[in-house]
């Protein structure tokens, strides 16, 4: 194992000396910087494996330093441990919201810090191994982009997108990236209790050549093992900040090459971004509740889909009985799956619901 390099950014000389001395005694290469600007410069110059960062520093505090690091693609994926005297919940939450990997409060024991550094580096190494592109091109080709869209709101596309993602991870053991593209508000973040400060709009506003795996991972949140999520802003944003649809392709290509299936929640609005996402999808589950109005809009969308450059064979109807069981169905195409009403908890209905979700998974594969 090669010697790991750690950068310490702290305005207090005794702390820098103590941490540096402890790291060198345990086989690390240690570099130190006395403030934020010099720390950012050192990060770019030395490309450390990990950064130990204080919060309370003159000129530029640790939060600002971390945000600068996370927004610079060459060093954006570098693990950051905050080592600080700030022990309030507000400070800790803020640190993790902007991308911290760990948080340790002063005063500290040197061996305690060493244990945290070792653990974070181990997790980073495991993540890097998981994210290595598959060598088998056939495996690359099997990774799918699957969208869930409904011409009518309120039919449960977000819930289905989450459940489909979880089913792929739990049943098939496949890594999945779930992206909320129901811009700008979305629903995945509030449903999964995720934070939305780092969201899909900001990621897609990078240049296409900057959208690489280390940058993408800074905008993901891990919902469960092998399930990553990128939320929406969950608040209104200026129309000038809406991303370019062209930036979807480098995002999709990168994550497919890294071995991920991609599931997109497109909501019910046809923006330039969602239309492009539909075009790039391998499958589109077009969701209806089975109610007359929803079915009418569903049929109209399916009829007009070819005019938007969408392939009819990739557009698969799905009935999500959100408002109760539906007997008569007036759809122009036979649905690929039916998801029974979730509130009906009989053993038969639960089995049927499980079968419906299983059908969506099997079609993906």
VENQUI-V130620 format. One line per field, one symbol per residue. ss: DSSP state (H for helix, E for strand, - for the rest). phi: phi as a letter, one per 40 degrees, with the letter a starting at -180 (. if undefined). psi: psi as a letter, one per 20 degrees, with the letter a starting at -180 (. if undefined). Layout:
# VENQUI-V130620
ss = ???
phi = ???
psi = ???
This chain:
# VENQUI-V130620
ss = ----EEEEE---HHHHHHHHHHHHH---EEEEE--HHHHHHHHHHH---EEEE--------HHHHHHHHH--------EEEEEE----HHHHHHHHH----EEEE----HHHHHHHHHHHHHHHHHHHHH------HHHHHH--EEEEE-------HHHHHHHHHHHHHHHH---EEEEE-------HHHHH-------HHHHH---HHH--HHHHH---EEEE--EEEE--------HHH-----HHHHHHHHHHH---EEEEE------HHHHHHHHH--EEEEEE---HHHHHHHHHHHHHHHHH---HHHEEEEEE----------------EEE-------HHHHHHHHHHHHHHHHHH-
phi = .cccbbbbbaccddcdcccccccccbgccbbbacacdcccccccccfccabbbcccbcgacccccccccccbdcbccccbbcbaccbcccccccdccchccaabbccbcdcccdccccccccccccccccccdccccccdcccbbbbbabcbcgbgcccccccccccccccbgccbbbbcbccccgacdccbfccbcbbccccccccdcccbddcdccbcbccadgbbbbcccfacbcdcccccdcccccccccccccgbcbbbccgbbcccccccccccccbbcccbcgcdcccccdccccccdcccgccdcccbcbcbccbhcbccbbbcbcccabbcdcccccdcccccccccccccccccc
psi = pqpqppppopioghggggggggghhkjqppqqqirgghggghghgimrhqpppqgnqqgorhghgghggijohhjhjpqpppoqiojqhgggggghhjjqhrpppqqrphhggggggggghgghggghghjpqqhohhhghipqopqpqpiprkjkhgghgghgghhggggikpppoppojmqigaigghhjlqqjhorhgggijrqhiinrghgghijqpogrpjoqporrhkqqrphiiprphhihghgggghghjjpqpppoicjpnrhghghgghiqhqooopqiiqggghghgggghhighijjqphiiooqpoomhjrppgppmqiqpqhqporphiojqhghhghghhghhggghhh.
